[in-house]
């Protein structure tokens, strides 16, 4: 599944694509993270899991990663906006 570019997010998308294709990371976020969410809960991790689930269920339709972009911006203010 592709990720839509929402402004100047092509670099973020180019990092997310290989992360989402990493088998061990997928296994963790799809199977283990939901059970231990209370121990490692951060908004960024939760948003990544939601994005991964959206991509897995999108049936090839590109997904807009605005929630994770916003979570990254809240974590690191230099990534706020679309410049």
C-alpha positions in Angstrom: 0.0 0.0 0.0 1.3 3.4 -0.9 1.3 6.5 1.3 -0.1 9.8 0.0 2.1 12.8 0.1 0.4 15.5 2.2 2.4 18.6 1.6 6.1 18.1 2.0 6.0 14.6 3.5 7.8 12.5 0.9 10.8 12.1 3.1 8.7 10.9 6.0 6.9 8.5 3.7 10.2 7.2 2.4 11.2 6.3 6.0 7.8 4.8 6.8 7.7 2.5 3.8 10.7 0.3 4.8 9.7 0.4 8.5 6.3 -1.0 7.5 8.0 -3.7 5.5 10.2 -4.9 8.4 8.9 -8.3 9.5 10.0 -8.1 13.1 8.6 -4.6 13.6 5.3 -5.7 11.9 5.1 -8.7 14.2 5.7 -6.6 17.3 3.1 -3.9 16.4 0.5 -6.3 15.1 0.8 -9.0 17.8 2.7 -7.9 20.9 2.1 -4.2 21.1 -1.7 -4.4 21.7 -1.2 -6.7 24.7 1.5 -4.6 26.3 0.3 -1.2 25.3 0.0 0.0 28.9 3.7 -0.6 29.4 5.0 1.2 26.3 2.2 3.5 25.4 3.2 6.7 23.5 1.0 8.5 21.1 3.6 8.1 18.4 3.7 4.3 18.9 -0.1 4.0 18.9 -0.4 6.1 15.8 2.2 3.9 14.0 0.2 0.8 14.9 -2.9 2.4 13.6 -1.2 3.4 10.3 0.2 -0.1 10.0 -3.3 -1.6 10.5 -4.8 0.9 8.0 -2.2 -0.1 5.4 -2.8 -3.8 5.9 -6.5 -3.4 5.5 -6.6 -0.8 2.7 -6.7 -3.3 -0.2 -4.1 -1.5 -2.2 -5.7 2.0 -1.9 -3.1 4.6 -0.8 -3.3 5.7 2.8 -3.0 9.3 4.0 -0.5 9.4 6.9 -1.8 12.6 8.5 -2.2 11.1 12.0 1.4 9.9 12.2 2.6 13.2 10.7 0.8 15.1 13.4 2.1 12.7 16.1 5.7 13.3 14.9 5.1 17.0 14.9 3.8 16.9 18.5 6.9 14.9 19.5 9.4 17.1 17.5 8.1 20.6 16.9 10.5 21.2 14.0 8.3 18.9 12.0 5.1 20.9 12.5 3.5 22.4 9.4 4.2 21.3 5.8 7.3 23.4 5.0 
